[in-house]
Amino acid sequence: MPEVTNPFREASSYSKNAITAYKILTPISWLVLVITSIYYAFEAPHEGKYHRRTIWSQNSHHHTPFALNRIIVSIYWVVLYILQVPYLASLFQTDNASVTLTTALNLAPWFISNNLLLFGFIHLWCRSYFWWALLLVVINFIQLTMAYFRYSPKLSGDSRPAILTHFGVLAGPLAWSFVALYWDGAAAVHAHHFAARVVANIFIWTWAVYGGFYLIVFKDWAMGFCLSVLTAALGVSQFLTVIVAVQWIEAFTIMALLFVATVGVAAPGVFGKDVKRGGVVSEDRERAPLLAGGESV
């Protein structure tokens, strides 16, 4: 069976054993990540070779040009965890042949991997193993990108379950993994000096390019919104600590650009309907853009 030989392979049907396994493993991996993130948000590790701090104590201690605001990011993750609950519930449908269940099962290996990689990242981040943590972030970014390209078109449409699944399982985690590359990477290279801030002032514009790619090619307002929120977290953090720098100005500028573009893509009748989707999937797949009224291209 495809799900046995390669769990990341797309399957049209699943055996009862595979369905049962995913019904057990998927919620457990989610619960482990939720508990771990809450615990280490308030409690530092009690073992480890290097400095041990909570998630946000590390963020404050290593206040790089990509340090984030703890309140905004915490709210981001609380909302993301809540949005993932409907996806978990979709795994427990009684109709084993339903398209919704099959899609949920196809996403399960990617979702579990994301949870486990984030679980490992939190442990490494709090114990100051920044380079190892960065490796997990890179792996997670790659696997989430692959999942996005494969399944985002299948979750297109205006149905609430599809929107919530896309937001909670694909767009939200992928946007975070992109931001975490800079967050952890800056801490790993000890980017505290003036030269590092100059470089950061240039690299922050890749956030606008990355978000613009998904807004233009996929017309994905969910990615645009997630990235605008995380960019706001960067801007607030930099403004409250390094007012004389320009990083917060650029962050708020990028946030505004992403947010305005997101509203334009999400709102019916605005320029979002005129943007063509990229050919990242085969022609025989449905490639209707997110919230575009179900039209195909």
Secondary structure in CASP SS format (residue, H / E / C, confidence):
PFRMAT SS
TARGET T0000
AUTHOR 0000-0000-0000
METHOD secondary structure of the structure
MODEL  1
M C 1.00
P H 1.00
E H 1.00
V H 1.00
T H 1.00
N C 1.00
P C 1.00
F C 1.00
R C 1.00
E C 1.00
A C 1.00
S C 1.00
S C 1.00
Y C 1.00
S C 1.00
K H 1.00
N H 1.00
A H 1.00
I H 1.00
T H 1.00
A H 1.00
Y H 1.00
K H 1.00
I H 1.00
L H 1.00
T H 1.00
P H 1.00
I H 1.00
S H 1.00
W H 1.00
L H 1.00
V H 1.00
L H 1.00
V H 1.00
I H 1.00
T H 1.00
S H 1.00
I H 1.00
Y H 1.00
Y H 1.00
A H 1.00
F H 1.00
E C 1.00
A C 1.00
P C 1.00
H C 1.00
E C 1.00
G C 1.00
K C 1.00
Y C 1.00
H C 1.00
R C 1.00
R C 1.00
T C 1.00
I H 1.00
W H 1.00
S H 1.00
Q H 1.00
N H 1.00
S H 1.00
H H 1.00
H C 1.00
H C 1.00
T C 1.00
P C 1.00
F C 1.00
A C 1.00
L C 1.00
N C 1.00
R H 1.00
I H 1.00
I H 1.00
V H 1.00
S H 1.00
I H 1.00
Y H 1.00
W H 1.00
V H 1.00
V H 1.00
L H 1.00
Y H 1.00
I H 1.00
L H 1.00
Q H 1.00
V H 1.00
P H 1.00
Y H 1.00
L H 1.00
A H 1.00
S H 1.00
L C 1.00
F C 1.00
Q C 1.00
T C 1.00
D C 1.00
N C 1.00
A C 1.00
S C 1.00
V H 1.00
T H 1.00
L H 1.00
T H 1.00
T H 1.00
A H 1.00
L H 1.00
N H 1.00
L H 1.00
A H 1.00
P H 1.00
W H 1.00
F H 1.00
I H 1.00
S H 1.00
N H 1.00
N H 1.00
L H 1.00
L H 1.00
L H 1.00
F H 1.00
G H 1.00
F H 1.00
I H 1.00
H H 1.00
L H 1.00
W H 1.00
C H 1.00
R C 1.00
S C 1.00
Y C 1.00
F H 1.00
W H 1.00
W H 1.00
A H 1.00
L H 1.00
L H 1.00
L H 1.00
V H 1.00
V H 1.00
I H 1.00
N H 1.00
F H 1.00
I H 1.00
Q H 1.00
L H 1.00
T H 1.00
M H 1.00
A H 1.00
Y H 1.00
F H 1.00
R H 1.00
Y H 1.00
S C 1.00
P H 1.00
K H 1.00
L H 1.00
S C 1.00
G C 1.00
D C 1.00
S C 1.00
R H 1.00
P H 1.00
A H 1.00
I H 1.00
L H 1.00
T H 1.00
H H 1.00
F H 1.00
G H 1.00
V H 1.00
L H 1.00
A H 1.00
G H 1.00
P H 1.00
L H 1.00
A H 1.00
W H 1.00
S H 1.00
F H 1.00
V H 1.00
A H 1.00
L H 1.00
Y H 1.00
W H 1.00
D H 1.00
G H 1.00
A H 1.00
A H 1.00
A H 1.00
V C 1.00
H C 1.00
A C 1.00
H C 1.00
H C 1.00
F H 1.00
A H 1.00
A H 1.00
R H 1.00
V H 1.00
V H 1.00
A H 1.00
N H 1.00
I H 1.00
F H 1.00
I C 1.00
W H 1.00
T H 1.00
W H 1.00
A H 1.00
V H 1.00
Y H 1.00
G H 1.00
G H 1.00
F H 1.00
Y H 1.00
L H 1.00
I H 1.00
V H 1.00
F C 1.00
K C 1.00
D C 1.00
W H 1.00
A H 1.00
M H 1.00
G H 1.00
F H 1.00
C H 1.00
L H 1.00
S H 1.00
V H 1.00
L H 1.00
T H 1.00
A H 1.00
A H 1.00
L H 1.00
G H 1.00
V H 1.00
S H 1.00
Q H 1.00
F H 1.00
L H 1.00
T H 1.00
V C 1.00
I C 1.00
V C 1.00
A C 1.00
V C 1.00
Q H 1.00
W H 1.00
I H 1.00
E H 1.00
A H 1.00
F H 1.00
T H 1.00
I H 1.00
M H 1.00
A H 1.00
L H 1.00
L H 1.00
F H 1.00
V H 1.00
A H 1.00
T H 1.00
V H 1.00
G H 1.00
V H 1.00
A H 1.00
A C 1.00
P C 1.00
G C 1.00
V C 1.00
F H 1.00
G H 1.00
K H 1.00
D H 1.00
V C 1.00
K C 1.00
R C 1.00
G C 1.00
G C 1.00
V C 1.00
V C 1.00
S C 1.00
E C 1.00
D C 1.00
R C 1.00
E C 1.00
R C 1.00
A C 1.00
P C 1.00
L C 1.00
L C 1.00
A C 1.00
G C 1.00
G C 1.00
E C 1.00
S C 1.00
V C 1.00
END
